[in-house]
């Protein structure tokens, strides 16, 4: 499943990043989004999600959330 289906407040492990866009892949890697890392959806906003990765909180849009498989 991807992050759009995740329940807020529950910690998941990233299984993979599913995208053909190399820039997006590199961007997510710099945030700490890569296989094996824990990720938590803090809240869902209109058109986006607030997620916690490592020690940071980030606002990502739906397209990015769909690319992160947990």
FENNOR-V851641 format. One record per backbone hydrogen bond with DSSP energy under -1.0 kcal/mol. CO is the residue of the C=O (numbers start at 1). NH is the residue of the N-H. E is the energy in kcal/mol with one decimal. If there is no record, write none. Layout:
{{CO & NH & E} {CO & NH & E}}
This chain:
{{1 & 70 & -2.9} {2 & 5 & -1.8} {7 & 10 & -1.5} {12 & 39 & -2.9} {14 & 36 & -3.3} {16 & 69 & -2.7} {21 & 25 & -2.1} {22 & 26 & -2.4} {23 & 27 & -2.5} {24 & 28 & -2.7} {25 & 29 & -2.0} {26 & 30 & -2.0} {27 & 31 & -1.2} {28 & 33 & -2.9} {32 & 34 & -1.1} {34 & 37 & -2.0} {37 & 14 & -2.6} {39 & 12 & -3.0} {40 & 52 & -3.0} {41 & 9 & -2.8} {43 & 50 & -2.9} {45 & 48 & -1.6} {47 & 62 & -1.2} {48 & 45 & -2.7} {49 & 60 & -2.9} {50 & 42 & -3.0} {50 & 43 & -1.4} {51 & 58 & -2.8} {52 & 40 & -1.9} {53 & 56 & -2.5} {56 & 53 & -2.2} {58 & 51 & -3.0} {60 & 49 & -2.9} {61 & 65 & -2.2} {62 & 66 & -2.2} {65 & 3 & -1.5} {67 & 18 & -3.4} {68 & 3 & -1.4} {69 & 15 & -3.0} {69 & 16 & -1.3}}
